[in-house]
Amino acid sequence: MGDTGSLALGGALAAFAILTHTQLLFIILGGLFVLITLSVIIQVGYFKISGGRRVFLMAPLQHHFELKGWAEVTVVVRFWIVGALAVGLGLAVFYGEWVLTQ
């Protein structure tokens, strides 16, 4: 897709979230992406603070699991499951809030 397409999609999703007042819900829906981004932030921050020690073998998180010996297919399928659970939780929060306000 490239940078242009992904930035356009990200901008459209952000605009949609702002217009529908669901910005915080998008953090839950994109929980896997948040987790991967946090793994990079933790790795870089700890590396700088500790003087060269690492939390993960490699960042982002999926590479850590590959270096631990997991097959690439295993990492992908497990990340699909985590992503699906995040979306399920996000939908539960969205519709649970909707049911409570009715």
Phi and psi in radians as a Rosetta constraint file:
Dihedral C 1 N 2 CA 2 C 2 CIRCULARHARMONIC 1.532 0.35
Dihedral N 2 CA 2 C 2 N 3 CIRCULARHARMONIC 3.014 0.35
Dihedral C 2 N 3 CA 3 C 3 CIRCULARHARMONIC -1.144 0.35
Dihedral N 3 CA 3 C 3 N 4 CIRCULARHARMONIC -0.724 0.35
Dihedral C 3 N 4 CA 4 C 4 CIRCULARHARMONIC -1.091 0.35
Dihedral N 4 CA 4 C 4 N 5 CIRCULARHARMONIC -0.836 0.35
Dihedral C 4 N 5 CA 5 C 5 CIRCULARHARMONIC -1.171 0.35
Dihedral N 5 CA 5 C 5 N 6 CIRCULARHARMONIC -0.744 0.35
Dihedral C 5 N 6 CA 6 C 6 CIRCULARHARMONIC -1.204 0.35
Dihedral N 6 CA 6 C 6 N 7 CIRCULARHARMONIC -0.641 0.35
Dihedral C 6 N 7 CA 7 C 7 CIRCULARHARMONIC -1.173 0.35
Dihedral N 7 CA 7 C 7 N 8 CIRCULARHARMONIC -0.651 0.35
Dihedral C 7 N 8 CA 8 C 8 CIRCULARHARMONIC -1.151 0.35
Dihedral N 8 CA 8 C 8 N 9 CIRCULARHARMONIC -0.761 0.35
Dihedral C 8 N 9 CA 9 C 9 CIRCULARHARMONIC -1.132 0.35
Dihedral N 9 CA 9 C 9 N 10 CIRCULARHARMONIC -0.740 0.35
Dihedral C 9 N 10 CA 10 C 10 CIRCULARHARMONIC -1.099 0.35
Dihedral N 10 CA 10 C 10 N 11 CIRCULARHARMONIC -0.723 0.35
Dihedral C 10 N 11 CA 11 C 11 CIRCULARHARMONIC -1.132 0.35
Dihedral N 11 CA 11 C 11 N 12 CIRCULARHARMONIC -0.701 0.35
Dihedral C 11 N 12 CA 12 C 12 CIRCULARHARMONIC -1.140 0.35
Dihedral N 12 CA 12 C 12 N 13 CIRCULARHARMONIC -0.736 0.35
Dihedral C 12 N 13 CA 13 C 13 CIRCULARHARMONIC -1.128 0.35
Dihedral N 13 CA 13 C 13 N 14 CIRCULARHARMONIC -0.699 0.35
Dihedral C 13 N 14 CA 14 C 14 CIRCULARHARMONIC -1.136 0.35
Dihedral N 14 CA 14 C 14 N 15 CIRCULARHARMONIC -0.743 0.35
Dihedral C 14 N 15 CA 15 C 15 CIRCULARHARMONIC -1.106 0.35
Dihedral N 15 CA 15 C 15 N 16 CIRCULARHARMONIC -0.731 0.35
Dihedral C 15 N 16 CA 16 C 16 CIRCULARHARMONIC -1.083 0.35
Dihedral N 16 CA 16 C 16 N 17 CIRCULARHARMONIC -0.728 0.35
Dihedral C 16 N 17 CA 17 C 17 CIRCULARHARMONIC -1.138 0.35
Dihedral N 17 CA 17 C 17 N 18 CIRCULARHARMONIC -0.690 0.35
Dihedral C 17 N 18 CA 18 C 18 CIRCULARHARMONIC -1.191 0.35
Dihedral N 18 CA 18 C 18 N 19 CIRCULARHARMONIC -0.748 0.35
Dihedral C 18 N 19 CA 19 C 19 CIRCULARHARMONIC -1.156 0.35
Dihedral N 19 CA 19 C 19 N 20 CIRCULARHARMONIC -0.555 0.35
Dihedral C 19 N 20 CA 20 C 20 CIRCULARHARMONIC -1.709 0.35
Dihedral N 20 CA 20 C 20 N 21 CIRCULARHARMONIC 0.061 0.35
Dihedral C 20 N 21 CA 21 C 21 CIRCULARHARMONIC 1.004 0.35
Dihedral N 21 CA 21 C 21 N 22 CIRCULARHARMONIC 0.758 0.35
Dihedral C 21 N 22 CA 22 C 22 CIRCULARHARMONIC -2.154 0.35
Dihedral N 22 CA 22 C 22 N 23 CIRCULARHARMONIC 0.597 0.35
Dihedral C 22 N 23 CA 23 C 23 CIRCULARHARMONIC -1.052 0.35
Dihedral N 23 CA 23 C 23 N 24 CIRCULARHARMONIC -0.788 0.35
Dihedral C 23 N 24 CA 24 C 24 CIRCULARHARMONIC -1.222 0.35
Dihedral N 24 CA 24 C 24 N 25 CIRCULARHARMONIC -0.527 0.35
Dihedral C 24 N 25 CA 25 C 25 CIRCULARHARMONIC -1.131 0.35
Dihedral N 25 CA 25 C 25 N 26 CIRCULARHARMONIC -0.589 0.35
Dihedral C 25 N 26 CA 26 C 26 CIRCULARHARMONIC -1.147 0.35
Dihedral N 26 CA 26 C 26 N 27 CIRCULARHARMONIC -0.474 0.35
Dihedral C 26 N 27 CA 27 C 27 CIRCULARHARMONIC -1.154 0.35
Dihedral N 27 CA 27 C 27 N 28 CIRCULARHARMONIC -0.690 0.35
Dihedral C 27 N 28 CA 28 C 28 CIRCULARHARMONIC -1.233 0.35
Dihedral N 28 CA 28 C 28 N 29 CIRCULARHARMONIC -0.787 0.35
Dihedral C 28 N 29 CA 29 C 29 CIRCULARHARMONIC -1.065 0.35
Dihedral N 29 CA 29 C 29 N 30 CIRCULARHARMONIC -0.658 0.35
Dihedral C 29 N 30 CA 30 C 30 CIRCULARHARMONIC -1.709 0.35
Dihedral N 30 CA 30 C 30 N 31 CIRCULARHARMONIC 0.628 0.35
Dihedral C 30 N 31 CA 31 C 31 CIRCULARHARMONIC -0.989 0.35
Dihedral N 31 CA 31 C 31 N 32 CIRCULARHARMONIC -0.647 0.35
Dihedral C 31 N 32 CA 32 C 32 CIRCULARHARMONIC -1.136 0.35
Dihedral N 32 CA 32 C 32 N 33 CIRCULARHARMONIC -0.729 0.35
Dihedral C 32 N 33 CA 33 C 33 CIRCULARHARMONIC -1.181 0.35
Dihedral N 33 CA 33 C 33 N 34 CIRCULARHARMONIC -0.638 0.35
Dihedral C 33 N 34 CA 34 C 34 CIRCULARHARMONIC -1.126 0.35
Dihedral N 34 CA 34 C 34 N 35 CIRCULARHARMONIC -0.749 0.35
Dihedral C 34 N 35 CA 35 C 35 CIRCULARHARMONIC -1.083 0.35
Dihedral N 35 CA 35 C 35 N 36 CIRCULARHARMONIC -0.765 0.35
Dihedral C 35 N 36 CA 36 C 36 CIRCULARHARMONIC -1.137 0.35
Dihedral N 36 CA 36 C 36 N 37 CIRCULARHARMONIC -0.739 0.35
Dihedral C 36 N 37 CA 37 C 37 CIRCULARHARMONIC -1.136 0.35
Dihedral N 37 CA 37 C 37 N 38 CIRCULARHARMONIC -0.722 0.35
Dihedral C 37 N 38 CA 38 C 38 CIRCULARHARMONIC -1.111 0.35
Dihedral N 38 CA 38 C 38 N 39 CIRCULARHARMONIC -0.604 0.35
Dihedral C 38 N 39 CA 39 C 39 CIRCULARHARMONIC -1.100 0.35
Dihedral N 39 CA 39 C 39 N 40 CIRCULARHARMONIC -0.654 0.35
Dihedral C 39 N 40 CA 40 C 40 CIRCULARHARMONIC -1.215 0.35
Dihedral N 40 CA 40 C 40 N 41 CIRCULARHARMONIC -0.760 0.35
Dihedral C 40 N 41 CA 41 C 41 CIRCULARHARMONIC -1.080 0.35
Dihedral N 41 CA 41 C 41 N 42 CIRCULARHARMONIC -0.764 0.35
Dihedral C 41 N 42 CA 42 C 42 CIRCULARHARMONIC -1.113 0.35
Dihedral N 42 CA 42 C 42 N 43 CIRCULARHARMONIC -0.775 0.35
Dihedral C 42 N 43 CA 43 C 43 CIRCULARHARMONIC -1.074 0.35
Dihedral N 43 CA 43 C 43 N 44 CIRCULARHARMONIC -0.845 0.35
Dihedral C 43 N 44 CA 44 C 44 CIRCULARHARMONIC -1.178 0.35
Dihedral N 44 CA 44 C 44 N 45 CIRCULARHARMONIC -0.775 0.35
Dihedral C 44 N 45 CA 45 C 45 CIRCULARHARMONIC -1.090 0.35
Dihedral N 45 CA 45 C 45 N 46 CIRCULARHARMONIC -0.806 0.35
Dihedral C 45 N 46 CA 46 C 46 CIRCULARHARMONIC -1.165 0.35
Dihedral N 46 CA 46 C 46 N 47 CIRCULARHARMONIC -0.638 0.35
Dihedral C 46 N 47 CA 47 C 47 CIRCULARHARMONIC -1.072 0.35
Dihedral N 47 CA 47 C 47 N 48 CIRCULARHARMONIC -0.738 0.35
Dihedral C 47 N 48 CA 48 C 48 CIRCULARHARMONIC -1.259 0.35
Dihedral N 48 CA 48 C 48 N 49 CIRCULARHARMONIC -0.699 0.35
Dihedral C 48 N 49 CA 49 C 49 CIRCULARHARMONIC -1.248 0.35
Dihedral N 49 CA 49 C 49 N 50 CIRCULARHARMONIC -0.722 0.35
Dihedral C 49 N 50 CA 50 C 50 CIRCULARHARMONIC -1.486 0.35
Dihedral N 50 CA 50 C 50 N 51 CIRCULARHARMONIC -0.104 0.35
Dihedral C 50 N 51 CA 51 C 51 CIRCULARHARMONIC 1.398 0.35
Dihedral N 51 CA 51 C 51 N 52 CIRCULARHARMONIC 0.511 0.35
Dihedral C 51 N 52 CA 52 C 52 CIRCULARHARMONIC 2.087 0.35
Dihedral N 52 CA 52 C 52 N 53 CIRCULARHARMONIC -0.025 0.35
Dihedral C 52 N 53 CA 53 C 53 CIRCULARHARMONIC -1.482 0.35
Dihedral N 53 CA 53 C 53 N 54 CIRCULARHARMONIC 2.747 0.35
Dihedral C 53 N 54 CA 54 C 54 CIRCULARHARMONIC -2.133 0.35
Dihedral N 54 CA 54 C 54 N 55 CIRCULARHARMONIC 2.635 0.35
Dihedral C 54 N 55 CA 55 C 55 CIRCULARHARMONIC -1.510 0.35
Dihedral N 55 CA 55 C 55 N 56 CIRCULARHARMONIC -0.821 0.35
Dihedral C 55 N 56 CA 56 C 56 CIRCULARHARMONIC -1.877 0.35
Dihedral N 56 CA 56 C 56 N 57 CIRCULARHARMONIC 2.743 0.35
Dihedral C 56 N 57 CA 57 C 57 CIRCULARHARMONIC -1.098 0.35
Dihedral N 57 CA 57 C 57 N 58 CIRCULARHARMONIC -0.648 0.35
Dihedral C 57 N 58 CA 58 C 58 CIRCULARHARMONIC -2.751 0.35
Dihedral N 58 CA 58 C 58 N 59 CIRCULARHARMONIC 2.563 0.35
Dihedral C 58 N 59 CA 59 C 59 CIRCULARHARMONIC -1.942 0.35
Dihedral N 59 CA 59 C 59 N 60 CIRCULARHARMONIC 2.610 0.35
Dihedral C 59 N 60 CA 60 C 60 CIRCULARHARMONIC -1.212 0.35
Dihedral N 60 CA 60 C 60 N 61 CIRCULARHARMONIC 3.037 0.35
Dihedral C 60 N 61 CA 61 C 61 CIRCULARHARMONIC -1.001 0.35
Dihedral N 61 CA 61 C 61 N 62 CIRCULARHARMONIC -0.642 0.35
Dihedral C 61 N 62 CA 62 C 62 CIRCULARHARMONIC -1.102 0.35
Dihedral N 62 CA 62 C 62 N 63 CIRCULARHARMONIC -0.562 0.35
Dihedral C 62 N 63 CA 63 C 63 CIRCULARHARMONIC -1.257 0.35
Dihedral N 63 CA 63 C 63 N 64 CIRCULARHARMONIC -0.547 0.35
Dihedral C 63 N 64 CA 64 C 64 CIRCULARHARMONIC -1.039 0.35
Dihedral N 64 CA 64 C 64 N 65 CIRCULARHARMONIC -0.805 0.35
Dihedral C 64 N 65 CA 65 C 65 CIRCULARHARMONIC -1.190 0.35
Dihedral N 65 CA 65 C 65 N 66 CIRCULARHARMONIC -0.606 0.35
Dihedral C 65 N 66 CA 66 C 66 CIRCULARHARMONIC -1.133 0.35
Dihedral N 66 CA 66 C 66 N 67 CIRCULARHARMONIC -0.708 0.35
Dihedral C 66 N 67 CA 67 C 67 CIRCULARHARMONIC -1.236 0.35
Dihedral N 67 CA 67 C 67 N 68 CIRCULARHARMONIC -0.394 0.35
Dihedral C 67 N 68 CA 68 C 68 CIRCULARHARMONIC -1.311 0.35
Dihedral N 68 CA 68 C 68 N 69 CIRCULARHARMONIC -0.151 0.35
Dihedral C 68 N 69 CA 69 C 69 CIRCULARHARMONIC 1.929 0.35
Dihedral N 69 CA 69 C 69 N 70 CIRCULARHARMONIC 0.012 0.35
Dihedral C 69 N 70 CA 70 C 70 CIRCULARHARMONIC -1.258 0.35
Dihedral N 70 CA 70 C 70 N 71 CIRCULARHARMONIC 2.477 0.35
Dihedral C 70 N 71 CA 71 C 71 CIRCULARHARMONIC -1.217 0.35
Dihedral N 71 CA 71 C 71 N 72 CIRCULARHARMONIC 2.659 0.35
Dihedral C 71 N 72 CA 72 C 72 CIRCULARHARMONIC -1.041 0.35
Dihedral N 72 CA 72 C 72 N 73 CIRCULARHARMONIC -0.679 0.35
Dihedral C 72 N 73 CA 73 C 73 CIRCULARHARMONIC -1.113 0.35
Dihedral N 73 CA 73 C 73 N 74 CIRCULARHARMONIC -0.677 0.35
Dihedral C 73 N 74 CA 74 C 74 CIRCULARHARMONIC -1.099 0.35
Dihedral N 74 CA 74 C 74 N 75 CIRCULARHARMONIC -0.774 0.35
Dihedral C 74 N 75 CA 75 C 75 CIRCULARHARMONIC -1.080 0.35
Dihedral N 75 CA 75 C 75 N 76 CIRCULARHARMONIC -0.797 0.35
Dihedral C 75 N 76 CA 76 C 76 CIRCULARHARMONIC -1.093 0.35
Dihedral N 76 CA 76 C 76 N 77 CIRCULARHARMONIC -0.818 0.35
Dihedral C 76 N 77 CA 77 C 77 CIRCULARHARMONIC -1.135 0.35
Dihedral N 77 CA 77 C 77 N 78 CIRCULARHARMONIC -0.729 0.35
Dihedral C 77 N 78 CA 78 C 78 CIRCULARHARMONIC -1.174 0.35
Dihedral N 78 CA 78 C 78 N 79 CIRCULARHARMONIC -0.624 0.35
Dihedral C 78 N 79 CA 79 C 79 CIRCULARHARMONIC -1.215 0.35
Dihedral N 79 CA 79 C 79 N 80 CIRCULARHARMONIC -0.583 0.35
Dihedral C 79 N 80 CA 80 C 80 CIRCULARHARMONIC -1.043 0.35
Dihedral N 80 CA 80 C 80 N 81 CIRCULARHARMONIC -0.764 0.35
Dihedral C 80 N 81 CA 81 C 81 CIRCULARHARMONIC -1.114 0.35
Dihedral N 81 CA 81 C 81 N 82 CIRCULARHARMONIC -0.784 0.35
Dihedral C 81 N 82 CA 82 C 82 CIRCULARHARMONIC -1.091 0.35
Dihedral N 82 CA 82 C 82 N 83 CIRCULARHARMONIC -0.732 0.35
Dihedral C 82 N 83 CA 83 C 83 CIRCULARHARMONIC -1.097 0.35
Dihedral N 83 CA 83 C 83 N 84 CIRCULARHARMONIC -0.733 0.35
Dihedral C 83 N 84 CA 84 C 84 CIRCULARHARMONIC -1.138 0.35
Dihedral N 84 CA 84 C 84 N 85 CIRCULARHARMONIC -0.689 0.35
Dihedral C 84 N 85 CA 85 C 85 CIRCULARHARMONIC -1.130 0.35
Dihedral N 85 CA 85 C 85 N 86 CIRCULARHARMONIC -0.679 0.35
Dihedral C 85 N 86 CA 86 C 86 CIRCULARHARMONIC -1.123 0.35
Dihedral N 86 CA 86 C 86 N 87 CIRCULARHARMONIC -0.752 0.35
Dihedral C 86 N 87 CA 87 C 87 CIRCULARHARMONIC -1.136 0.35
Dihedral N 87 CA 87 C 87 N 88 CIRCULARHARMONIC -0.739 0.35
Dihedral C 87 N 88 CA 88 C 88 CIRCULARHARMONIC -1.051 0.35
Dihedral N 88 CA 88 C 88 N 89 CIRCULARHARMONIC -0.745 0.35
Dihedral C 88 N 89 CA 89 C 89 CIRCULARHARMONIC -1.120 0.35
Dihedral N 89 CA 89 C 89 N 90 CIRCULARHARMONIC -0.745 0.35
Dihedral C 89 N 90 CA 90 C 90 CIRCULARHARMONIC -1.080 0.35
Dihedral N 90 CA 90 C 90 N 91 CIRCULARHARMONIC -0.754 0.35
Dihedral C 90 N 91 CA 91 C 91 CIRCULARHARMONIC -1.147 0.35
Dihedral N 91 CA 91 C 91 N 92 CIRCULARHARMONIC -0.677 0.35
Dihedral C 91 N 92 CA 92 C 92 CIRCULARHARMONIC -1.105 0.35
Dihedral N 92 CA 92 C 92 N 93 CIRCULARHARMONIC -0.723 0.35
Dihedral C 92 N 93 CA 93 C 93 CIRCULARHARMONIC -1.142 0.35
Dihedral N 93 CA 93 C 93 N 94 CIRCULARHARMONIC -0.766 0.35
Dihedral C 93 N 94 CA 94 C 94 CIRCULARHARMONIC -1.111 0.35
Dihedral N 94 CA 94 C 94 N 95 CIRCULARHARMONIC -0.901 0.35
Dihedral C 94 N 95 CA 95 C 95 CIRCULARHARMONIC -1.339 0.35
Dihedral N 95 CA 95 C 95 N 96 CIRCULARHARMONIC -0.492 0.35
Dihedral C 95 N 96 CA 96 C 96 CIRCULARHARMONIC -1.141 0.35
Dihedral N 96 CA 96 C 96 N 97 CIRCULARHARMONIC -0.706 0.35
Dihedral C 96 N 97 CA 97 C 97 CIRCULARHARMONIC -1.158 0.35
Dihedral N 97 CA 97 C 97 N 98 CIRCULARHARMONIC -0.659 0.35
Dihedral C 97 N 98 CA 98 C 98 CIRCULARHARMONIC -1.154 0.35
Dihedral N 98 CA 98 C 98 N 99 CIRCULARHARMONIC -0.693 0.35
Dihedral C 98 N 99 CA 99 C 99 CIRCULARHARMONIC -1.187 0.35
Dihedral N 99 CA 99 C 99 N 100 CIRCULARHARMONIC -0.684 0.35
Dihedral C 99 N 100 CA 100 C 100 CIRCULARHARMONIC -1.199 0.35
Dihedral N 100 CA 100 C 100 N 101 CIRCULARHARMONIC -0.488 0.35
Dihedral C 100 N 101 CA 101 C 101 CIRCULARHARMONIC -1.499 0.35
Dihedral N 101 CA 101 C 101 N 102 CIRCULARHARMONIC -0.152 0.35
